[in-house]
Amino acid sequence: MAHRLAWALHNGEWPSKQIDHIDGDRANNRISNLREATQSQQIMNSKLRSDNTSGIKGVQQRKYGWTAYIAVDGKSTYLGHFDTKAKAIAARAEAEEKLYREWRCNRT
């Protein structure tokens, strides 16, 4: 847990929450890349799951189109069913902008 130690040495106390690596690189323990985070915030900044087939977090292909969803604090919100992948991606991006703010993941 080198990132927790780096945080404690810099701030003079142990973190009260989890430590998030802003750029997603767990080896990058520069203090400018670390921030305290809840589990939900950690998930917002997570990388794309290996079983994702659309290439976009929260976007899934269905039999008759595409669906988009987003999760905050463990609660998943359905954003809608769309006839194109682009529309589903746009809905997901709009929801991220509203709900994730600075936690919005810039990686897919």
WOUR-V137548 format. One record per backbone hydrogen bond with DSSP energy under -1.0 kcal/mol. NH is the residue of the N-H (numbers start at 1). CO is the residue of the C=O. Records with the same first field share a line. If there is no record, write none. Layout:
NH->CO, CO
This chain:
5->1
6->2
7->3
8->4
9->5
10->6
11->7
12->8
18->37
20->35
22->33
24->21
28->25
29->27
33->30
34->31
35->20
37->18
42->38
43->39
44->40
45->41
46->43
52->49
59->56
60->67
62->65
65->62
66->82
67->60
68->80
69->58
70->77
72->75
75->72
77->70
79->68
82->66
88->84
89->85
90->86
91->87
92->88
93->89
94->90
95->91
96->92
97->93
98->94
99->95
100->96
101->96
103->100
104->101
